[in-house]
Amino acid sequence: MTTVEAAVAAEQGSWHTFKRGLALSPELRSGLAGTLALAVVATAGRIVVPVAIQQGIDRGVVADGGPYPSVVATVALISLAVLTLTIAASYMMNVRLFTVSETALAGLRARAFRHVHDLSMLHQQSERRGTLTSRVTTDIDQISQFLQFGGIMLLISGGQVLIATVVMFTYSWQLALVVLVTFMPLIWIVRFLQRRLAAAYKKSRERVGTMLGGIAETVVGASVIRAYGVQERTEERLDGAIDGYRNAQFKALRRSVFSFSSGEITSGICLSGVVIVGVLLGVDRDISVGQFTAFLFLTTLFVQPVQMGTEILNDAQNAIAGWRRVLDVMDTEPDVADPGENGTDLAAGPVSVAFEGVHFAYPGGPEVLSAVNVDIPAQARIAVVGETGSGKTTFAKLLTRLMDPAQGDVKLSGVPLTGLRFASLRRRVVMVPQDGFLFDATVAENVRFARPEIGDAELYLAFTELGLADWVDGLPNGLDTAVGERGEALSVGERQLVALARAYVADPDLLVLDEATSAVDPATEVRLARALDAVTRGRTTVAIAHRLSTAEAADRVLVFDAGRIVQNGSHAELVAQADSVYAKLHASWVEQTRSN
């Protein structure tokens, strides 16, 4: 591909991105006709000054028998009226553009965030959190900046150039040709720079995501950084991300400055050419003093938006780079999709589980689950055990449809998970993850995420039934105690207590506990064991645990090893199988319990 072909392809690509970006924000079309009408009035009004100057000079100042003050006064009054109308139209247009663009981009930000949230766990884990966050924050901010500045200037400047060109040809076609010929090279320069600016700003937007990811990681992992005394290495890593963004931005800005400087030089050459040719035409009396003076003003009205166009190009390429990154996310189809109207609801009553020939592998890695076949009766309490990396957590994520298997089916009460509507699935199936994630709110508000309508009395009763009333009473503000960001005002074990309470009030038919008691102290574990006995009664429970008590209390134990279920039976049956995987795990648990 030649340089010219590449530039044309880049231009077409940018225009395609621009059109798709606008299509993502239908709010931008709201009142568009009225805004364009105001832009026409605001643009046309700018031509009144050079026309008024020409009329005032030729008919009022240097006219035969003049000067005529009344003509000058009339022209001035008409100009004042038109300029007042122009200012009013410009103000109203700006207000409409700012209002519409902010409304549209708020909608785009919300849609992009929802789409990111709908992407699978695999996709979210494949990108740094800062990169995903930047796509709904700084990338859209760049689009906003362009629409609110570049959009206004495009509307006004395009019309201004068109009207100025028509009037220039009316006054002097020779000078008009001088202006157009002078600016022809600038058009080629702008087209040449467009592809390079697009690539430079794409890299800049990517570096922003990397920088935000590094900053977020440093803030979240501050305690680990201090604990290991690696502040210096962390700072070097973060400095590298910041320098990467700075260098990418400098590269883009250097190209932008070259474009803007080209406009400045072209403008100077243009004005010089108009003055030289205009004087020659004046000597031959092919142009009047008023027309020549007005033409100089018209040249300024032509040059100003064209020169501004080089700056608009800078913002446009930055915005298009942001739009492309947003579109990349929006174009990513969720691989775990809600069947919506084509799906079904889970039938009322206890829930059974079936894994039929399930295989799963993370992208680029070996299989972590292979040929998993298991039936879990409704209301059974199942413990899932195995060494680290044996596939237990992946089993839980497939069971709750945070991911879909590469092969095989996962069924609830005989219905494949892929056919269940999310609303029904999330209402009937609840998972308590290992980290017990909490939102930056109070204990009560975190539990109410499961049931917003629950009152304080019922909420306290739930903690009482879990055997946690004394723990709640010991908190500084009881249920109104703030847990901090990610629950960091509480201990790891306390976060898990709140997460368990949240799952309890949700009252699911299938409860999945992913090592939910792994970080609870022994005293709390005993209390929770009694509470969980009541909580799990009457519902299907799958508990993934490293603790002996969980396996002993279960109806059945599934033993995973290297991605396969190698044992399936009661605790008593499995522990009796000498030299089995479970027998070795049990011996390790017993030894650990004695040492504690």
C-alpha positions as CSV (number, residue, x, y, z in Angstrom):
1,M,0.0,0.0,0.0
2,T,1.4,3.4,-1.0
3,T,1.5,6.4,1.4
4,V,-1.4,8.0,-0.3
5,E,-3.5,4.8,-0.2
6,A,-2.6,4.4,3.5
7,A,-3.7,7.9,4.2
8,V,-7.0,7.4,2.3
9,A,-7.6,4.2,4.2
10,A,-6.8,5.9,7.5
11,E,-9.2,8.7,6.6
12,Q,-12.0,6.2,5.7
13,G,-11.3,4.3,8.9
14,S,-11.5,7.5,11.0
15,W,-14.7,8.5,9.3
16,H,-16.2,5.1,9.8
17,T,-15.2,5.2,13.5
18,F,-16.6,8.7,13.8
19,K,-20.0,7.6,12.3
20,R,-20.1,4.5,14.5
21,G,-19.2,6.6,17.6
22,L,-22.1,9.0,16.8
23,A,-24.4,6.1,16.3
24,L,-23.6,4.9,19.8
25,S,-24.9,8.2,21.1
26,P,-28.3,8.8,19.6
27,E,-28.9,11.7,22.1
28,L,-26.6,13.8,19.8
29,R,-29.3,13.9,17.2
30,S,-31.7,15.5,19.7
31,G,-32.6,19.0,18.4
32,L,-29.9,18.7,15.7
33,A,-32.0,20.7,13.2
34,G,-32.4,23.6,15.6
35,T,-28.7,23.6,16.5
36,L,-27.7,23.6,12.8
37,A,-30.1,26.5,12.2
38,L,-28.5,28.5,15.0
39,A,-25.0,27.6,13.6
40,V,-26.1,29.0,10.2
41,V,-27.2,32.3,11.8
42,A,-24.1,32.5,13.9
43,T,-21.9,31.8,10.9
44,A,-23.6,34.1,8.4
45,G,-23.5,37.0,10.9
46,R,-19.7,36.9,10.9
47,I,-19.6,38.0,7.3
48,V,-21.5,41.2,8.2
49,V,-18.3,43.0,9.3
50,P,-16.3,42.9,6.0
51,V,-19.5,43.6,4.0
52,A,-20.3,46.6,6.2
53,I,-16.8,47.9,5.9
54,Q,-17.0,47.6,2.1
55,Q,-20.3,49.4,2.0
56,G,-19.3,52.0,4.5
57,I,-16.1,52.9,2.6
58,D,-17.3,52.7,-1.0
59,R,-20.8,54.3,-0.4
60,G,-20.2,56.4,2.6
61,V,-16.6,57.6,2.7
62,V,-15.0,57.6,-0.8
63,A,-18.2,57.8,-2.8
64,D,-18.6,60.6,-5.3
65,G,-19.7,63.8,-3.5
66,G,-19.1,62.2,-0.1
67,P,-18.5,61.5,2.6
68,Y,-22.0,60.6,3.6
69,P,-22.3,60.2,7.4
70,S,-25.9,59.0,7.2
71,V,-24.8,56.1,5.1
72,V,-22.0,55.2,7.5
73,A,-24.4,55.5,10.4
74,T,-27.1,53.3,8.7
75,V,-24.5,50.6,7.9
76,A,-23.2,50.7,11.5
77,L,-26.7,50.3,13.0
78,I,-27.6,47.4,10.7
79,S,-24.2,45.8,11.5
80,L,-24.9,46.2,15.2
81,A,-28.3,44.6,14.9
82,V,-26.9,41.6,12.9
83,L,-24.0,41.2,15.3
84,T,-26.3,41.2,18.3
85,L,-28.4,38.5,16.6
86,T,-25.2,36.6,15.8
87,I,-24.0,36.7,19.4
88,A,-27.4,35.5,20.7
89,A,-27.5,32.6,18.2
90,S,-23.9,31.6,19.0
91,Y,-24.7,31.6,22.8
92,M,-27.8,29.5,22.3
93,M,-25.9,27.1,20.0
94,N,-23.1,26.6,22.5
95,V,-25.6,25.9,25.3
96,R,-27.4,23.3,23.2
97,L,-24.2,21.7,22.1
98,F,-22.8,21.5,25.6
99,T,-26.0,20.2,27.0
100,V,-26.6,17.6,24.3
101,S,-23.0,16.4,24.2
102,E,-22.8,15.9,28.0
103,T,-26.1,14.1,28.0
104,A,-25.0,11.9,25.1
105,L,-21.7,11.1,26.6
106,A,-23.2,10.3,30.0
107,G,-25.4,7.8,28.1
108,L,-22.4,6.4,26.3
109,R,-20.4,6.1,29.5
110,A,-23.3,4.2,31.2
111,R,-23.7,1.9,28.2
112,A,-20.0,1.2,28.0
113,F,-19.8,0.5,31.7
114,R,-22.8,-1.9,31.5
115,H,-21.2,-3.7,28.6
116,V,-17.9,-4.1,30.5
117,H,-19.8,-5.4,33.4
118,D,-21.6,-7.9,31.2
119,L,-18.3,-9.3,29.8
120,S,-17.2,-12.6,31.1
121,M,-14.8,-13.1,34.0
122,L,-12.2,-14.4,31.5
123,H,-12.3,-11.2,29.5
124,Q,-12.2,-9.0,32.6
125,Q,-9.2,-11.0,33.9
126,S,-7.4,-10.7,30.6
127,E,-7.2,-6.9,30.8
128,R,-5.9,-4.7,33.6
129,R,-8.6,-3.0,35.6
130,G,-7.1,0.4,34.9
131,T,-7.3,-0.2,31.1
132,L,-11.0,-1.1,31.3
133,T,-11.7,1.8,33.6
134,S,-9.9,4.3,31.3
135,R,-12.3,3.3,28.4
136,V,-15.3,4.6,30.3
137,T,-13.5,7.6,31.9
138,T,-10.5,9.3,30.2
139,D,-11.3,7.9,26.7
140,I,-14.8,9.3,26.8
141,D,-13.5,12.5,28.3
142,Q,-11.4,13.0,25.1
143,I,-14.6,12.5,23.1
144,S,-16.4,15.1,25.2
145,Q,-13.6,17.6,24.8
146,F,-13.8,17.2,21.0
147,L,-17.5,17.5,20.8
148,Q,-17.7,20.5,23.0
149,F,-14.8,22.4,21.3
150,G,-14.1,20.8,18.0
151,G,-17.8,20.1,17.3
152,I,-18.7,23.8,17.8
153,M,-15.7,24.9,15.7
154,L,-16.6,22.4,12.9
155,L,-20.1,23.7,12.7
156,I,-19.1,27.4,12.7
157,S,-15.8,27.0,10.7
158,G,-17.2,24.9,7.9
159,G,-20.0,27.4,7.3
160,Q,-17.7,30.4,7.7
161,V,-15.2,29.1,5.1
162,L,-18.0,28.4,2.7
163,I,-19.7,31.8,3.0
164,A,-16.3,33.6,3.0
165,T,-15.3,31.8,-0.2
166,V,-18.5,32.8,-2.0
167,V,-18.2,36.4,-0.9
168,M,-14.5,36.5,-1.8
169,F,-15.3,35.4,-5.4
170,T,-18.0,38.0,-5.5
171,Y,-15.5,40.8,-4.7
172,S,-12.5,39.4,-6.7
173,W,-12.1,36.0,-8.3
174,Q,-8.4,36.7,-8.8
175,L,-7.8,37.2,-5.0
176,A,-10.0,34.3,-4.2
177,L,-7.9,32.0,-6.4
178,V,-4.8,33.3,-4.6
179,V,-6.3,32.2,-1.3
180,L,-7.4,28.8,-2.5
181,V,-4.1,28.0,-4.3
182,T,-2.1,29.0,-1.3
183,F,-3.9,26.6,1.0
184,M,-3.8,23.6,-1.4
185,P,-0.5,22.3,0.0
186,L,-1.8,22.5,3.6
187,I,-4.7,20.2,2.6
188,W,-2.1,17.6,1.4
189,I,-0.1,18.1,4.6
190,V,-3.1,17.6,6.8
191,R,-4.1,14.4,4.9
192,F,-0.5,13.2,5.2
193,L,-0.5,13.8,9.0
194,Q,-3.9,12.3,9.7
195,R,-2.8,8.6,9.7
196,R,0.3,9.4,11.7
197,L,-1.7,11.4,14.2
198,A,-4.3,8.6,14.5
199,A,-1.6,6.1,15.3
200,A,0.1,8.4,17.7
201,Y,-3.0,9.1,19.7
202,K,-4.1,5.5,19.7
203,K,-0.8,4.7,21.4
204,S,-1.3,7.6,23.8
205,R,-4.8,6.3,24.8
206,E,-3.3,2.8,25.4
207,R,-0.6,4.3,27.6
208,V,-3.2,6.1,29.7
209,G,-4.8,2.8,30.4
210,T,-1.5,1.2,31.4
211,M,-0.7,4.2,33.6
212,L,-4.1,4.1,35.4
213,G,-3.7,0.3,35.8
214,G,-0.3,0.8,37.4
215,I,-1.6,3.5,39.8
216,A,-4.6,1.5,40.8
217,E,-2.4,-1.6,41.4
218,T,0.0,0.5,43.6
219,V,-2.8,2.0,45.7
220,V,-4.6,-1.3,46.2
221,G,-1.4,-3.2,47.0
222,A,0.1,-0.5,49.2
223,S,0.2,-2.8,52.3
224,V,2.0,-5.6,50.4
225,I,4.5,-3.1,48.9
226,R,5.3,-1.8,52.4
227,A,5.4,-5.2,53.9
228,Y,8.1,-6.4,51.4
229,G,9.9,-3.1,51.3
230,V,9.7,-2.8,47.5
231,Q,8.7,0.8,47.4
232,E,11.7,1.7,45.2
233,R,11.0,-1.1,42.6
234,T,7.3,-0.2,42.6
235,E,8.1,3.5,42.1
236,E,10.4,2.5,39.2
237,R,7.6,0.4,37.6
238,L,5.1,3.2,38.0
239,D,7.5,5.8,36.7
240,G,8.0,3.6,33.7
241,A,4.2,3.6,33.0
242,I,4.0,7.4,33.5
243,D,7.0,8.0,31.3
244,G,5.5,5.7,28.7
245,Y,2.3,7.9,28.6
246,R,4.4,11.1,28.5
247,N,6.5,9.9,25.6
248,A,3.5,8.7,23.6
249,Q,1.8,12.1,24.3
250,F,4.9,14.0,23.3
251,K,5.2,12.1,20.0
252,A,1.5,12.9,19.2
253,L,1.9,16.6,20.2
254,R,5.1,17.0,18.1
255,R,3.1,15.9,15.1
256,S,0.2,18.1,16.1
257,V,2.6,21.1,16.5
258,F,4.0,20.5,13.0
259,S,0.4,20.5,11.6
260,F,-0.5,23.7,13.5
261,S,2.8,25.4,12.4
262,S,2.1,24.5,8.8
263,G,-1.2,26.4,9.1
264,E,0.5,29.4,10.6
265,I,3.1,29.6,7.8
266,T,0.4,29.0,5.1
267,S,-1.7,31.8,6.6
268,G,1.2,34.2,6.5
269,I,2.0,33.4,2.9
270,C,-1.7,33.7,2.0
271,L,-2.1,37.2,3.5
272,S,1.2,38.3,1.8
273,G,-0.1,37.1,-1.6
274,V,-3.5,38.8,-1.2
275,V,-1.8,42.1,-0.3
276,I,0.6,42.0,-3.3
277,V,-2.0,40.9,-5.9
278,G,-4.6,43.2,-4.3
279,V,-2.3,46.3,-4.7
280,L,-1.7,45.4,-8.3
281,L,-5.4,45.0,-9.0
282,G,-6.0,48.3,-7.2
283,V,-3.5,50.1,-9.5
284,D,-5.4,48.8,-12.5
285,R,-8.7,49.8,-10.8
286,D,-10.0,46.2,-10.9
287,I,-11.0,46.4,-7.2
288,S,-12.2,49.3,-5.1
289,V,-10.6,50.4,-1.8
290,G,-13.7,49.1,0.1
291,Q,-13.6,45.8,-1.7
292,F,-9.9,45.3,-1.1
293,T,-10.2,46.2,2.6
294,A,-13.2,43.9,3.0
295,F,-11.3,41.2,1.2
296,L,-8.5,41.4,3.8
297,F,-11.1,40.8,6.5
298,L,-12.7,38.0,4.5
299,T,-9.2,36.4,4.1
300,T,-8.9,36.5,7.9
301,L,-12.3,34.9,8.2
302,F,-11.2,32.2,5.8
303,V,-7.7,31.7,7.3
304,Q,-8.8,31.6,10.9
305,P,-11.1,28.4,10.7
306,V,-8.7,26.7,8.3
307,Q,-5.9,27.3,10.7
308,M,-8.1,26.3,13.6
309,G,-8.8,23.1,11.6
310,T,-5.3,21.9,12.2
311,E,-6.0,22.1,16.0
312,I,-9.4,20.5,15.5
313,L,-7.6,17.7,13.7
314,N,-5.5,17.1,16.8
315,D,-8.6,16.9,19.0
316,A,-10.4,14.8,16.4
317,Q,-7.7,12.2,16.2
318,N,-7.5,12.0,20.0
319,A,-11.3,11.6,20.2
320,I,-11.3,9.0,17.4
321,A,-8.6,7.0,19.3
322,G,-10.9,7.2,22.3
323,W,-13.9,6.1,20.3
324,R,-12.0,3.2,18.8
325,R,-11.1,2.0,22.3
326,V,-14.7,2.3,23.5
327,L,-15.9,0.6,20.3
328,D,-13.4,-2.3,20.9
329,V,-15.1,-2.9,24.2
330,M,-18.7,-2.5,22.8
331,D,-17.8,-4.8,19.9
332,T,-16.7,-7.6,22.2
333,E,-19.6,-10.0,22.5
334,P,-20.1,-11.4,26.0
335,D,-19.2,-15.1,25.8
336,V,-21.5,-15.6,28.8
337,A,-24.7,-14.0,27.4
338,D,-28.1,-13.7,28.9
339,P,-30.6,-15.6,26.7
340,G,-33.2,-13.0,27.6
341,E,-36.6,-13.6,26.1
342,N,-35.4,-16.8,24.5
343,G,-34.5,-18.2,27.8
344,T,-36.5,-19.9,30.6
345,D,-36.9,-19.4,34.3
346,L,-35.8,-21.9,36.8
347,A,-38.8,-23.9,38.1
348,A,-39.8,-23.3,41.7
349,G,-38.6,-25.7,44.3
350,P,-35.3,-27.3,45.3
351,V,-32.5,-27.3,42.7
352,S,-30.5,-30.2,41.5
353,V,-27.2,-30.0,39.6
354,A,-25.7,-32.0,36.8
355,F,-22.3,-31.8,35.0
356,E,-22.3,-33.7,31.8
357,G,-19.0,-34.3,30.1
358,V,-17.7,-30.8,31.1
359,H,-14.3,-29.7,29.8
360,F,-12.7,-26.3,30.5
361,A,-9.4,-24.5,29.7
362,Y,-8.4,-20.9,30.3
363,P,-7.2,-19.1,27.1
364,G,-3.8,-20.3,26.0
365,G,-3.5,-22.9,28.8
366,P,-4.1,-26.6,29.4
367,E,-7.4,-28.0,30.4
368,V,-8.2,-27.4,34.1
369,L,-11.3,-29.5,34.0
370,S,-11.6,-32.7,32.0
371,A,-14.6,-35.0,31.5
372,V,-16.4,-33.9,34.7
373,N,-19.6,-35.9,35.2
374,V,-21.5,-35.6,38.4
375,D,-25.1,-35.4,39.6
376,I,-25.9,-33.5,42.8
377,P,-29.4,-34.2,44.2
378,A,-31.6,-31.3,45.3
379,Q,-31.1,-30.2,48.9
380,A,-27.8,-32.1,49.2
381,R,-24.9,-30.6,51.0
382,I,-21.8,-31.2,49.0
383,A,-18.1,-30.5,49.9
384,V,-15.6,-30.0,47.1
385,V,-12.0,-30.7,48.1
386,G,-8.6,-31.1,46.4
387,E,-5.1,-29.7,46.2
388,T,-4.6,-26.1,45.1
389,G,-5.0,-25.9,41.3
390,S,-7.1,-29.1,41.1
391,G,-10.1,-27.3,39.5
392,K,-12.3,-26.6,42.5
393,T,-12.9,-22.9,42.0
394,T,-13.3,-23.4,38.2
395,F,-16.0,-25.9,39.1
396,A,-17.8,-23.3,41.2
397,K,-17.6,-20.6,38.5
398,L,-19.0,-22.9,35.9
399,L,-21.8,-23.9,38.4
400,T,-22.8,-20.3,38.8
401,R,-22.2,-19.4,35.2
402,L,-19.5,-16.9,35.7
403,M,-17.9,-18.8,32.8
404,D,-19.2,-21.4,30.3
405,P,-17.6,-24.8,29.7
406,A,-15.6,-25.3,26.5
407,Q,-17.4,-28.6,26.1
408,G,-20.3,-30.3,27.8
409,D,-23.3,-29.0,29.7
410,V,-24.0,-27.8,33.2
411,K,-27.7,-28.2,34.2
412,L,-29.8,-27.0,37.0
413,S,-33.0,-29.1,37.6
414,G,-32.5,-30.5,34.1
415,V,-32.2,-27.1,32.4
416,P,-28.9,-26.1,30.7
417,L,-27.4,-23.0,32.4
418,T,-27.1,-21.4,28.9
419,G,-30.8,-21.5,28.6
420,L,-31.6,-19.8,31.9
421,R,-32.4,-16.1,32.1
422,F,-29.9,-14.2,34.2
423,A,-32.6,-12.7,36.4
424,S,-33.9,-16.2,37.4
425,L,-30.4,-17.6,37.7
426,R,-29.0,-14.8,39.9
427,R,-32.1,-14.9,42.1
428,R,-32.0,-18.6,42.7
429,V,-28.2,-19.2,42.8
430,V,-25.8,-17.3,45.0
431,M,-22.1,-17.6,45.3
432,V,-20.0,-16.4,48.3
433,P,-16.5,-15.8,46.8
434,Q,-13.3,-16.5,48.6
435,D,-12.3,-12.9,49.1
436,G,-15.7,-11.9,50.5
437,F,-15.8,-8.6,48.5
438,L,-17.6,-5.7,50.2
439,F,-18.6,-2.3,48.9
440,D,-17.6,1.0,50.5
441,A,-20.7,1.2,52.6
442,T,-22.0,0.1,56.0
443,V,-22.4,-3.5,57.2
444,A,-26.2,-3.1,56.8
445,E,-25.9,-1.6,53.3
446,N,-23.6,-4.4,52.1
447,V,-26.1,-7.1,53.3
448,R,-29.0,-5.2,51.7
449,F,-27.4,-5.6,48.3
450,A,-29.1,-9.0,48.4
451,R,-32.5,-7.7,49.5
452,P,-32.8,-3.9,49.4
453,E,-36.2,-3.9,51.1
454,I,-35.1,-5.7,54.3
455,G,-35.5,-3.6,57.5
456,D,-33.0,-3.2,60.4
457,A,-34.9,-5.6,62.7
458,E,-35.0,-8.4,60.1
459,L,-31.4,-7.7,59.3
460,Y,-30.3,-8.0,62.9
461,L,-32.4,-11.2,63.2
462,A,-30.5,-12.7,60.2
463,F,-27.2,-12.1,62.0
464,T,-28.7,-13.6,65.2
465,E,-29.8,-16.8,63.3
466,L,-26.2,-17.0,62.0
467,G,-24.9,-16.8,65.5
468,L,-23.3,-13.4,64.8
469,A,-25.4,-11.1,67.0
470,D,-22.6,-10.7,69.5
471,W,-20.1,-9.9,66.7
472,V,-22.5,-7.2,65.4
473,D,-22.9,-5.8,68.9
474,G,-19.2,-5.5,69.3
475,L,-18.8,-3.4,66.2
476,P,-18.3,0.4,66.8
477,N,-21.6,1.3,65.3
478,G,-23.3,-2.0,65.0
479,L,-25.0,-2.6,61.6
480,D,-24.1,1.0,60.7
481,T,-20.4,0.4,60.9
482,A,-18.6,1.5,57.7
483,V,-16.5,-1.3,56.2
484,G,-14.3,1.0,54.1
485,E,-13.2,0.5,50.5
486,R,-13.3,-3.2,49.6
487,G,-14.1,-3.8,53.2
488,E,-10.6,-3.0,54.4
489,A,-11.8,-1.6,57.7
490,L,-12.7,-5.2,58.7
491,S,-10.5,-8.2,59.0
492,V,-10.5,-10.8,56.2
493,G,-12.6,-13.1,58.4
494,E,-15.0,-10.3,59.3
495,R,-15.5,-9.6,55.6
496,Q,-16.4,-13.2,55.0
497,L,-19.0,-13.0,57.9
498,V,-20.7,-10.1,56.2
499,A,-20.6,-11.9,52.8
500,L,-22.2,-14.9,54.3
501,A,-24.9,-12.8,55.9
502,R,-25.6,-11.2,52.5
503,A,-25.9,-14.7,50.9
504,Y,-28.2,-15.8,53.8
505,V,-30.7,-13.0,53.4
506,A,-30.8,-13.6,49.6
507,D,-32.4,-17.0,50.5
508,P,-31.1,-18.8,47.4
509,D,-32.1,-22.4,46.4
510,L,-28.5,-23.2,45.5
511,L,-25.7,-21.8,47.7
512,V,-22.1,-22.0,46.5
513,L,-19.4,-21.3,49.1
514,D,-15.9,-20.8,47.6
515,E,-13.8,-21.4,50.7
516,A,-16.0,-18.9,52.4
517,T,-14.7,-19.8,55.9
518,S,-11.1,-20.2,55.0
519,A,-9.9,-17.1,56.8
520,V,-12.2,-17.4,59.9
521,D,-10.6,-18.0,63.2
522,P,-11.3,-21.3,64.9
523,A,-13.8,-19.9,67.4
524,T,-15.8,-18.1,64.7
525,E,-15.6,-21.3,62.5
526,V,-17.3,-23.3,65.2
527,R,-20.0,-20.7,65.5
528,L,-20.4,-20.5,61.7
529,A,-20.5,-24.3,61.4
530,R,-23.6,-24.4,63.7
531,A,-25.2,-21.5,61.8
532,L,-24.5,-22.9,58.4
533,D,-26.1,-26.2,59.4
534,A,-29.3,-24.3,59.8
535,V,-28.7,-22.1,56.7
536,T,-28.0,-24.9,54.4
537,R,-30.9,-27.1,55.5
538,G,-33.5,-27.3,52.8
539,R,-31.3,-25.9,50.0
540,T,-28.6,-27.4,47.8
541,T,-25.2,-26.4,49.0
542,V,-21.8,-26.8,47.3
543,A,-19.0,-25.8,49.6
544,I,-15.4,-25.6,48.4
545,A,-13.2,-25.8,51.4
546,H,-9.7,-26.6,52.8
547,R,-11.1,-27.4,56.3
548,L,-11.9,-30.8,57.7
549,S,-15.1,-29.6,59.4
550,T,-16.8,-28.7,56.1
551,A,-16.1,-32.1,54.6
552,E,-17.2,-34.0,57.7
553,A,-20.5,-32.1,57.8
554,A,-21.3,-32.7,54.1
555,D,-23.7,-35.4,52.8
556,R,-21.2,-36.1,50.0
557,V,-17.6,-35.1,49.2
558,L,-16.3,-34.6,45.6
559,V,-12.5,-35.0,45.4
560,F,-10.8,-33.2,42.6
561,D,-7.3,-34.0,41.3
562,A,-5.7,-32.6,38.2
563,G,-9.1,-31.4,36.9
564,R,-11.0,-34.6,37.4
565,I,-13.3,-36.0,40.0
566,V,-11.4,-38.9,41.3
567,Q,-13.6,-39.7,44.4
568,N,-17.3,-39.2,45.2
569,G,-18.9,-40.4,48.4
570,S,-19.5,-39.6,52.0
571,H,-16.7,-38.6,54.3
572,A,-16.7,-41.9,56.1
573,E,-16.6,-43.9,52.9
574,L,-13.7,-41.9,51.4
575,V,-11.6,-41.7,54.5
576,A,-11.7,-45.5,54.7
577,Q,-10.0,-45.8,51.3
578,A,-6.4,-46.1,52.3
579,D,-3.8,-44.2,50.2
580,S,-6.5,-42.3,48.3
581,V,-6.4,-38.6,47.5
582,Y,-9.0,-37.9,50.2
583,A,-7.3,-40.1,52.8
584,K,-4.1,-38.1,52.3
585,L,-6.0,-34.8,52.5
586,H,-7.7,-35.9,55.7
587,A,-4.5,-37.0,57.3
588,S,-3.0,-33.6,56.5
589,W,-6.1,-31.8,58.0
590,V,-5.8,-33.9,61.2
591,E,-2.1,-33.2,61.6
592,Q,-2.7,-29.5,61.0
593,T,-5.5,-29.5,63.6
594,R,-3.3,-31.2,66.2
595,S,-0.5,-28.7,65.6
596,N,-2.9,-25.8,66.1
